[in-house]
Amino acid sequence: MEFLLKESIIEERTITQLQESMEKGELTSKELVMYYLYKIAKYDQDGPRINSILEINPDAIFIAEGLDHERKMKGSRGVLHGIPILLKDNIETKDNMHTSAGTLALEQYVGKKDAFLVERLRQAGAVILGKANMTELANGMSSKMWVGYSSRGGQVVNPYGSEFFVGGSSTGSAAAVASNFTAAAIGTETDGSILSPAVQHSVVGIKPTTGLISRTGIIPFTYSQDTAGPMARTVEDAAILLGMLTGVDSEDPATYKSEGMFNGDYTHFLDEQGLKGTRIGVFTQVTEDSFMPGEYDEALFQQAIQIMQSAGAKMIVDIDLPSLHREWSWSVNYYELKHSLENFLNHLPAHFPVHSIRELIEFNRESPERTLKYGQDKLEIRGELTNTLRESNYLLAKLEDLYYAREKGIDEAIETYQLDAILFPAYVGSTICAKAGYPSIALPAGYMENGRPFGITLASGAFTEGTLIKLGYAFEKAGGFRRRPLFS
């Protein structure tokens, strides 16, 4: 198998480096796809059994061959031409793959058309390699469910150590990227679902401004907070992918405000001196309850602060962000999941076993040994809610979320301290950013003594992805933290 001889020009290589190898004739897209399939067979489905992959695109090799032929005949479409990309299993594709959000009830569902972001990737020449495992229903199933688990796919394992937390719900996307099973991946986030697994797997994750990337064709969780985002091994790769995903979608009102605000190419923000002259607020008001056991390392967080300061940033330590720890209402998540998922299920073809949350609950009860390992209490609570989005507690929670997360939260902190961004340990700021609909970037920031990855996140105001990429890139270059899992 000659493609195995290409390991030195594939492992840990950036998208740009892979593209350069293909342009030079050192590598083909077909060889790249075959190499990743080999890695998946050896390490994801065998060996340490990372279990990050839920389904492989049966046409991936054919698509790669076609793109190799196109390169010879017409030239490259651009930086993603022939590059394999994984999708989280809640992102629809119109091909021979299924989209199930990790559920057994939807394991035979095939999308009627590509999600808007998938259309963008295909136009750019990407090879959709497969679907990544995820926390079932984006963690809308059970309060006892371990993140990274789905009834259809089983449990994702952290490649840095099976005993380490995996984060969710874009767990498979993060684990696959970390393990070099793909060039990059797409995750989705409602609250922490990109940032958390990125931190746990020592990869870069960008949770963009809500509306920067279309939600069309993604099995929904909420209307207010859902967004897709890139997950990659480097800030450069995440920036490349982000630019390919943006655009106004006539079918998604959330994207209308992004017109004139997005960049088709975020690589312009890649600047090794990007931290110089910036002001970064450091949020330090954290408690043990802010983290999973063993997740926080004070020395590594202080090291990250020092690196940014040495790179020219003014670090304003211990900024006040009182709304971050307020007792948030979760009515928006509960009512919007009920409404959005119910609408999705209602539009499924007639032959499907479920067309409502109530029917989904009953489907799971019929095969509890397969579908209810952790129960379905979250789903049952939502199943009892009304489906009108007119309830007083829902409407007030929606307004309060925006007010306290934006005006009295991130916006106020940025204005008060004149900040370019706010630095959080791990993904502590995920909830306030999610409720504000504001962007964050997760970055590798070292490893603990036991080898567990540690990460940080930077956040800022609406449509500041370029700023976060600039800061993140400079930090990445100054720190050089990422290392691949040992089994690789």
C-alpha atoms as one frame of an Amber mdcrd trajectory, in Angstrom:
protein
   0.000   0.000   0.000   2.050   2.871  -1.371  -0.035   5.570   0.323   1.476
   4.481   3.657   4.828   5.736   2.415   3.345   9.234   2.375   3.013   9.412
   6.171   5.782  11.998   6.489   3.948  14.445   4.229   0.498  13.789   5.743
   0.726  13.457   9.545   0.222  16.789  11.342   0.488  18.683   8.068  -1.633
  21.779   7.555  -4.189  22.110   4.797  -1.835  24.471   2.966   1.041  21.991
   3.220  -1.146  19.145   1.971  -2.260  21.337  -0.909   1.335  22.172  -1.790
   2.236  18.469  -1.837  -0.645  17.776  -4.210   0.349  20.666  -6.467   3.916
  19.309  -6.635   2.660  15.840  -7.522   4.024  14.336  -4.290   0.557  13.403
  -3.085  -2.915  12.857  -4.514  -6.274  13.388  -2.918  -6.955   9.690  -3.409
  -3.814   8.766  -1.460  -4.756  11.216   1.261  -8.248   9.732   1.610  -6.867
   6.200   1.615  -4.327   7.104   4.296  -7.039   8.502   6.565  -9.220   5.431
   5.958  -6.274   3.255   6.962  -5.753   5.266  10.165  -9.463   5.000  10.967
  -9.390   1.226  10.438  -6.272   0.754  12.580  -6.857   3.188  15.424 -10.470
   4.324  15.430 -12.208   1.008  14.803  -9.382  -1.180  16.122  -6.389  -0.791
  18.434  -7.242   1.916  20.984 -10.733   2.164  19.423 -11.148   5.920  19.599
 -14.608   5.454  18.040 -14.772   8.979  16.651 -16.186   7.968  13.274 -19.839
   7.069  12.904 -20.010   6.538   9.158 -17.656   6.694   6.158 -18.677   8.189
   2.832 -18.657   5.194   0.463 -17.922   7.531  -2.442 -14.970   9.311  -0.818
 -12.320   7.576  -2.933 -14.319   8.167  -6.134 -14.735  11.839  -5.264 -11.012
  12.152  -4.559 -10.162  10.479  -7.874 -12.466  12.896  -9.660 -10.833  15.894
  -7.991  -7.365  14.564  -8.864  -8.483  14.300 -12.484  -9.947  17.805 -12.367
  -6.661  19.168 -10.995  -4.791  17.671 -13.961  -7.308  18.856 -16.550  -8.357
  22.281 -15.212  -6.196  23.079 -12.211  -7.063  23.486  -8.546 -10.254  25.137
  -7.273  -8.355  26.504  -4.285  -6.902  25.588  -0.920  -9.572  22.954  -0.101
  -9.322  21.112  -3.433  -9.091  17.403  -2.592  -8.903  17.941   1.172 -10.878
  15.410   3.285 -13.254  16.942   5.839 -15.403  15.172   8.454 -18.869  16.372
   9.453 -20.622  16.010  12.781 -23.520  13.571  12.451 -26.192  16.266  12.781
 -25.172  17.935   9.483 -27.206  16.752   6.493 -25.695  15.524   3.251 -27.407
  14.522   0.042 -25.382  11.420  -0.712 -25.173   7.821   0.464 -24.566   8.747
   4.103 -27.079   9.031   6.913 -27.664  11.913   9.313 -28.903  10.721  12.698
 -27.611  13.032  15.466 -26.414   9.796  17.056 -29.918   8.312  17.452 -31.045
   4.860  16.398 -34.434   6.258  15.414 -32.784   8.248  12.608 -30.078   5.770
  11.617 -31.710   5.288   8.191 -32.368   8.972   7.517 -30.778  10.312   4.335
 -30.963  14.059   3.771 -32.950  15.453   0.855 -30.255  18.022   0.136 -26.877
  19.153   1.374 -26.728  21.540   4.293 -25.792  25.040   3.137 -22.307  24.678
   4.618 -21.850  21.310   2.880 -22.697  22.936  -0.448 -19.981  25.490   0.259
 -17.437  22.775   1.058 -18.238  20.771  -2.062 -17.982  23.885  -4.231 -14.542
  24.529  -2.764 -13.443  21.009  -3.734 -13.434  19.366  -0.299 -13.935  15.618
   0.010 -16.643  14.851   2.568 -14.931  11.900   4.240 -17.676  10.821   6.625
 -19.756  11.598   9.696 -18.287  11.975  13.178 -19.763  10.481  16.336 -21.339
  12.898  18.807 -23.199  13.131  22.080 -26.679  11.895  21.168 -29.098  14.688
  20.226 -26.328  17.184  21.053 -26.679  16.330  24.755 -30.442  16.783  24.684
 -31.126  13.180  25.640 -30.221  12.521  29.276 -28.678  14.308  32.262 -26.794
  11.073  33.040 -25.393  10.515  29.555 -21.609  10.661  29.360 -20.532  13.192
  26.747 -19.346  11.696  23.491 -21.795   8.812  23.746 -24.575   7.991  21.298
 -26.866   5.000  21.048 -25.936   4.609  17.411 -22.187   5.090  17.734 -21.199
   4.231  21.290 -18.592   6.091  23.367 -15.846   8.282  21.912 -12.483   7.813
  23.676  -9.917  10.537  24.261  -6.807   9.624  22.199  -4.541  11.193  24.837
  -5.776   8.732  27.438  -8.910   6.654  27.793  -9.291   7.943  31.360  -9.514
  11.575  30.270 -12.717  13.560  29.814 -13.760  13.883  26.161 -16.030  16.938
  26.148 -19.126  17.219  24.007 -21.127  17.222  21.920 -18.804  17.587  18.892
 -16.641  14.917  20.479 -15.991  12.737  17.450 -15.019  15.733  15.344 -12.395
  16.792  17.896 -11.027  13.297  18.530 -10.722  12.564  14.810  -8.834  15.794
  14.123  -6.518  15.224  17.103  -5.814  11.681  15.910  -5.024  12.636  12.291
  -8.026  10.722  10.948  -8.916  13.740   8.781  -7.463  17.065   7.703 -10.152
  18.978   9.637 -13.757  18.664  10.757 -16.962  20.589  11.293 -18.644  20.621
  14.684 -21.706  22.420  15.992 -22.284  24.297  19.217 -25.212  25.409  21.321
 -23.172  25.895  24.500 -19.626  24.544  24.700 -20.076  21.780  22.138 -17.134
  22.939  20.003 -15.069  24.649  22.694 -15.202  21.849  25.275 -14.042  18.931
  23.085 -11.447  21.169  21.408  -9.913  21.897  24.810  -9.980  18.201  25.792
  -8.324  17.058  22.556  -5.681  19.747  22.050  -7.183  21.127  18.846  -8.393
  24.522  17.689 -12.133  25.118  17.665 -13.938  28.238  16.515 -17.452  28.896
  17.768 -18.465  31.787  15.466 -21.006  34.549  15.855 -24.487  33.063  15.569
 -25.546  33.763  11.994 -22.066  33.818  10.467 -22.624  30.256   9.229 -26.006
  29.059   8.003 -27.961  26.631  10.182 -29.897  25.242   7.206 -29.542  21.475
   7.022 -28.403  20.983  10.625 -30.602  18.941  12.965 -31.528  21.694  15.423
 -31.187  22.128  19.166 -32.131  25.786  19.570 -32.901  28.672  17.256 -31.121
  31.257  19.392 -27.727  29.668  19.956 -26.997  26.956  17.352 -24.019  27.397
  15.058 -21.561  25.231  13.163 -17.837  25.869  13.338 -14.432  24.525  12.251
 -12.224  22.181  14.277  -8.606  21.795  13.193  -5.071  21.148  14.407  -3.916
  24.711  13.742  -5.394  28.202  13.785  -4.479  28.554  10.116  -6.528  25.500
   9.148  -9.475  26.673  11.255  -9.281  30.087   9.587  -9.230  28.531   6.121
 -12.237  26.387   6.898 -14.193  29.225   8.523 -13.909  31.387   5.416 -15.301
  28.589   3.259 -18.367  28.168   5.490 -19.633  31.741   5.667 -22.289  33.381
   3.517 -25.812  34.746   3.522 -28.412  31.999   3.139 -31.882  33.012   1.985
 -33.323  30.101   3.982 -31.728  31.165   7.281 -32.734  34.578   8.686 -29.894
  34.442  11.216 -27.401  34.955   8.370 -28.986  38.157   7.053 -27.120  40.328
   9.568 -23.810  38.816   8.451 -23.946  40.497   5.032 -20.896  42.714   4.793
 -19.618  41.387   8.133 -18.004  38.103   7.108 -14.748  37.345   5.325 -14.422
  34.763   2.596 -10.758  34.474   3.572  -9.810  34.740   7.233  -6.165  33.895
   6.529  -5.537  37.646   6.136  -5.696  37.824   9.922  -2.849  35.354  10.471
  -0.136  37.485  12.067   2.666  36.145  14.275   2.867  39.614  15.858  -0.893
  39.717  16.353  -0.721  40.041  20.147   1.502  43.100  20.097  -0.258  46.225
  21.353  -3.509  44.439  22.219  -5.460  44.529  25.474  -6.729  41.220  26.811
  -8.876  40.884  29.906  -8.186  37.816  32.028 -11.141  36.222  33.778  -9.911
  34.531  36.945 -13.074  34.330  39.046 -13.418  30.576  38.758 -14.293  27.916
  41.321 -13.997  24.143  41.450 -17.533  23.967  40.075 -16.319  25.702  36.906
 -14.436  22.598  35.769 -14.663  18.851  35.473 -12.388  16.974  37.911  -8.725
  17.350  36.939  -9.527  19.737  34.101  -7.855  22.919  35.396  -4.135  23.606
  35.786  -3.292  26.966  37.351   0.368  26.813  36.309  -0.536  26.241  32.661
  -3.083  29.063  32.741  -0.501  31.442  34.205   1.937  30.282  31.546  -0.578
  31.209  28.838  -0.980  34.667  30.380   2.802  35.113  30.465   3.191  34.049
  26.835   0.629  36.606  25.703   2.263  39.294  27.781   5.719  38.450  26.420
   4.290  38.623  22.906   3.260  42.228  23.500  -0.257  42.048  24.901  -1.364
  44.142  27.856  -2.995  41.655  30.222  -5.702  43.134  32.461  -5.958  40.488
  35.150  -9.082  39.645  37.143 -11.604  41.632  35.147 -15.155  41.852  36.477
 -17.782  39.952  34.516 -20.570  39.526  37.072 -23.195  38.180  34.699 -21.058
  35.149  33.847 -21.975  33.443  37.107 -25.592  34.567  37.272 -28.265  31.904
  37.600 -29.170  31.638  33.946 -32.585  30.384  32.982 -32.530  27.362  30.668
 -36.023  27.976  29.309 -34.673  28.999  25.898 -32.887  25.674  25.458 -35.839
  23.633  26.714 -38.582  25.311  24.715 -36.580  25.813  21.534 -35.406  22.208
  21.420 -39.009  21.107  21.781 -40.108  23.390  18.945 -37.163  22.975  16.573
 -36.716  19.216  16.932 -40.470  18.667  16.675 -40.517  20.618  13.409 -37.596
  18.593  12.068 -39.175  15.263  12.979 -42.542  16.323  11.572 -40.968  16.775
   8.126 -39.439  13.306   7.983 -40.783  10.952   5.298 -43.966   9.080   6.173
 -42.230   5.689   6.454 -40.021   6.845   9.338 -40.843   5.476  12.798 -40.894
   8.878  14.523 -42.438  12.249  13.637 -42.564  13.892  17.054 -40.642  13.954
  20.308 -43.373  11.849  21.923 -42.941   9.185  19.224 -39.145   9.371  19.646
 -39.545   8.741  23.370 -41.788   5.739  22.689 -39.366   4.399  20.056 -36.569
   4.461  22.622 -38.736   2.730  25.237 -39.354  -0.176  22.861 -35.645  -1.129
  22.818 -34.250   0.181  26.120 -31.185  -2.073  26.011 -30.099  -0.361  22.798
 -31.440   3.165  23.214 -31.665   3.952  26.907 -28.295   3.128  28.455 -28.434
   6.497  30.222 -32.176   7.071  30.119 -33.934   9.998  28.413 -35.016  12.343
  31.208 -34.048  15.506  29.278 -36.089  14.401  26.298 -39.076  13.491  28.452
 -39.083  16.901  30.148 -39.044  18.643  26.789 -41.703  16.310  25.459 -44.178
  17.673  28.012 -43.673  21.328  27.043 -46.012  23.287  24.792 -44.976  23.922
  21.219 -45.869  27.560  20.632 -42.892  29.614  21.923 -45.298  32.100  23.491
 -44.852  31.161  27.162 -43.962  34.013  29.476 -40.954  32.337  31.101 -39.523
  31.467  27.686 -39.917  34.983  26.279 -38.501  36.655  29.379 -35.565  34.225
  29.473 -34.784  34.961  25.826 -34.696  38.702  26.483 -32.707  38.331  29.708
 -30.158  36.085  28.008 -29.397  38.747  25.416 -29.346  41.611  27.923 -27.119
  39.996  30.534 -24.846  38.218  28.067 -24.378  41.174  25.735 -25.095  44.650
  27.186 -24.365  43.737  30.834 -21.863  41.036  29.971 -19.293  40.844  27.210
 -20.055  44.248  25.656 -19.801  46.008  29.009 -16.523  44.300  29.905 -14.941
  45.094  26.548 -16.010  48.735  26.772 -15.092  49.186  30.452 -11.585  47.792
  30.111 -11.104  48.738  26.434 -10.373  45.144  25.472  -9.666  43.352  22.237
 -10.692  40.027  23.799 -11.358  38.186  27.045  -9.229  35.201  28.103 -10.870
  32.277  29.910  -9.319  29.079  31.288 -10.594  25.992  29.450 -14.112  26.838
  28.186 -15.430  28.687  31.235 -16.954  31.450  29.108 -18.929  29.180  26.810
 -22.363  29.867  28.314 -22.211  33.655  28.280 -20.801  33.600  24.720 -23.480
  31.144  23.614 -26.310  33.217  25.044 -24.838  36.396  23.546 -24.316  34.686
  20.192 -20.708  35.938  20.261 -17.581  34.183  18.957 -14.906  32.253  20.841
 -11.770  30.360  19.864 -10.369  27.400  21.811  -6.594  26.931  21.719  -4.210
  24.214  22.943  -2.192  25.552  25.895  -0.068  22.641  27.035  -0.384  19.316
  28.834  -0.651  18.399  32.486   1.831  16.071  34.180  -0.365  13.062  33.385
  -0.505  14.002  29.694  -4.012  15.446  29.785  -4.469  18.348  27.332  -5.132
  21.820  28.707  -6.642  24.643  26.713  -7.782  28.247  26.848 -10.464  30.242
  25.072 -10.538  33.804  23.799 -13.857  35.603  23.287 -15.007  38.973  22.016
 -17.976  40.813  20.487 -20.096  40.053  17.447 -18.252  39.319  14.184 -14.781
  39.635  15.727 -13.626  36.275  14.379 -10.762  37.976  12.551  -9.452  39.493
  15.778  -9.686  36.174  17.621  -7.873  34.392  14.796  -5.105  37.010  14.868
  -4.664  36.661  18.632  -4.934  32.878  18.551  -2.417  32.535  15.742   0.141
  34.671  17.559  -0.355  32.664  20.757  -0.040  29.380  18.857   3.215  30.461
  17.238   4.633  31.735  20.532   3.662  28.619  22.493   3.914  25.782  19.969
   2.046  23.482  22.338   0.228  20.931  20.226   1.581  17.408  20.005  -0.173
  14.429  18.482  -1.402  11.458  20.531   1.264   8.814  21.137  -0.489   6.029
  19.229  -0.144   8.123  16.078
